[in-house]
Amino acid sequence: MRNRTILIVDDEPRSREGMKKILGVWAAGKYEILTASHAAAALEILESTPVELMITDIRMPEVSGLMLVSQMKQRNIERQPSVILISGHAQFEYAQQAIHLSVVDYLLKPVSREKLIASVENALKEGEEREHIVSMRKIADPQLMAVKTEEAAYSDPVRQAMDYVELHLEEAVSLQDVAAEVHLNASYLSSLFKEQCQMNFSEYVARRKLQKAKELLLKTNLPIQEIASRTGYQTVKYFNKLFKEYEGMSPGRYRSMRNGMEAHVQ
């Protein structure tokens, strides 16, 4: 796997190399630290390399750090990095523009090692959270989301049934098991669930398990057979069949497409 990348943009060599040295020691090989001496060079890097975090000085010749951030957001850059702005001047208008551009932090020179590292760690954490949200939106099941939105209005037995499913995603879940758990007749619970959730209980279980499977497909390198097992399916053949029925493709193909890989996984 590639190292994640932090980009430092500063026209002052001493400042630029100083930050690179501090972050190089801190990163201990976990991040590649790239540098650029002006905005044009920074944009070239951003367009060719996925960057998690950009640290840029505000006052640079020709194109300022603020203008760089603005241009970056206007361009079709696949990954928009988190941004930390650095300035030698505590000007209110800079801070205002930084907020408008959704900059994570605004630091004043000279920046101490401790402040720089703390700011970088915070910015990377925010970036990971944002990436997680984007990832979840990409794989979200609209029908599950609709059910979740209305959950507060459901009756106690239906909410309890949904909670039971959530706690037993790694097992085979039957209507009879859930009905016994909520102390209702299975037939009655089935009717109640369909009436309130607008889908059969079995469909809800399948969709929720497949949602979990999609998360595992994208976030791990687990074999398909292991993912099938972790979502309560005893045979990978049935898991593949169900996945294709709901997603229109095999689990391997889904992983390949979502991860931007060309190799076709059988």
N, C-alpha and C positions, 0 to 999 in steps of 0.2 A: 504493500500500500504506500501511496505517496505521502511524504511529509506534508503537514498543513503549513500554510504560508502566512507570514506577517510582512507587510511592506512598509518601509520607512521612507518618507519623502521630505527632503530638507535640502535647501541649496547651500547650507553651511556644512562643509566636510567634517569639521570637528564635532558638531552636534550630531550629525548623521551617523558617523562612525562610533561615537560614544554610545548612542542608543543601541546601535547594532551589537556592540560588545556586551553591554549589560543584558540585553535580551538573549544573546547567543548563549551566555553562561546560564541564564535562567531556564531557557528552553531545553538545554541538555540534549539536543538532537531531535526533540519532539516537533519542533517547528523549524522551517527554513526561513531565515531572515534575509529578505531582499531589500535593496535600497535603490532610490532614484533621486537625482539631483534637481529634477524639475518636473512639472506636470505632464508634459508630453511623454517623457520616458515612463512615468507612472501609469499613464493610460495604456501605453503599449503593453506593459506587464499585466495590467488588469484584464485586458482583452485576450491575453494568451494563457494566463495562469489563474486558477481559482485561488483567490486570496481571502483568508478569514478576517483579517484585520488590517486596516491601513492607518498609520500614524503620520499625520502631515503637518508641517509648519504652515501657518497662515500666510505670513509675509514672504513671498517668493517673487522674483522678477517675472514679468510678463503675465503669468497665470498664478493667481493666489491659491492658497490651500482651500479657501471657501469656494472659489470658482472651480477648482479641481473636483471637489465633492459634487458640486452641481452638475458638471459635465459628465461625471461618472454615472450619476443617477439618470441622466438623459440618454445615455448610450445603452445599447442592447447587450449589456454585460450579464452573462449567465448567472454569476454569483455576485451579489452586491455585498461587499464586506462591511463589517462594523467600522466606525471611524472615530479616532481620537484626534482632536485638534490641539496643536501646541502654538503658543504665541508668546512673544516677549513683551506684549502690552496688554494690560487688563482693560480692554475697551468694551463697553457695554454693547455696542452695535455688533461686535464680533460674537459675543455670547448669544445675542438675539438671533443672528443668522445661523449659528450653530444649532440652536434649538429648532429653528425652522427646517434645517436639513437633517434632523433626527440624529445628530451626532451624539455618541455615547458619553464622551467626556471632553472637557476643555481644560487643558493644563497650561500653567504659566512657566516660562523659562526663568531661571534654570530649574529643570525637573530633577528631583532627587531619584536615586535608584529605587527607593521604597515606593515613592508615589507612582513612578512609571510602571513598576511591576504590578502594583495593586490595581492601577487603571487598566492595564492590559488584561489581567485575569478577569476583572469585572466585564470588560468589553467582550472577551471571548465567551464568557458564560452567557451573556445576553444574546450573542450571536448563535450559540448552540440552541438556546431556547427558541429563538425565532425560526431557526432551521427545522427544529422538531415540529413546530406548529405548521409550517409550510408543508413538511412531509406528511403530517397527519391529514391535512386538507386534501392532499393529492390522492390518498388512498381511502378517504372517508366514504362510507356507504350512505348515500342520501336518505334511504329509507330508515336506516338505523338512526341517523341524525334526527329525522322527523320524530321517531319514537322517543328518543332521548329528550327532545325539546318539550314534549307533552307529558313526560314522566310524572311530574308533580300532580297532575290531574287524575292519574290512574288510581284504582282501588288498591287497598293494602295487599290483597292476594297477588295481584298482577305485579306490583313493585317487588314483592317478596320473591316471586318467580324469577323476575329479571335479576335480582341479587343472587339467587341460587345459581343461575346460569353463569354469572360473572365469576363466582367462586369455584366453579367446576368446569372451566373451559378445557382443562386437560383430560377430562373424563367423558365417557359416553353419557349424555344427559337425556333421560326419557321423561315424557309427560307424566307417567305414573310416579316416578321418583319425586318430581316437583309437587305434584298434587298431594302426595303423602306428607311432604314437608310443610305445605301450607294448609293442611287439614281440609281439603276439598275433594269432591268427586272429580276424577280426571276429565270426564266429559264436560262437566260444568266449567271447570277451569279453562278448558280448551275454548269453549264458547265465549267466556268472559275475556280471555286474552285476545281473541280475534276481534271481538266487538270494540275493545278499547285501543288496541295497537294496529288495527287494520292489516294484520297479517297472522298467519297460523303460527302457533308456538314452535313447531318444527322448523318453519322458515326463519323465525327469529334466531333460534339456536344456530342454524347453519350460517346465517349472515354474521352473527357475532363471532363464531369460531373462525370463519374465513377472514374476518377483519383482523383477528389475532394472527392468523397465518400470514396475511399480507405484511403485517409489521415485522414478523420474524424473517420473511423472505427478503425484505429490504434492509433490515438492520443487522442481520447475522449472516454467516456463511454456512449455517446448518444445512445438512442434506435434506432434500424434500421428504424423505422417509421419516426423519427425526421431527420435522415440522408437523407432519401428519400425526405422529404419535403425541406431540405436545398439544395438539388441538383435539385430542380424543378420538382419532380415527385409527382403527386397528389395522386397516390395510391401506397402503399408499395408492392402490388402484382405485378404491372408492373415493379417497380424498381428491385424486386427480380428476375424476369424473365430476364430482360435485363442484370443484373449483372452476373447471371449464364451463360448467352449466351456468354459473353465476357471473364469471368474469370474461367468458368468451375465449379463453386461452388457457394453456397449461400453467401450473405454478412456475415451472422453469422458464417458460417464455415470458411470463409476467415479471419475474426477477430480472431477466435479461433486458427487457425493454425499459423498465423503470430505472435500472442502474446505468442505462445508456450504453450497454454492451452490445456488440454486434454478433457475438457467438450465439448460436442457437442451442439452447439446452433442451435435450430430449426429455 
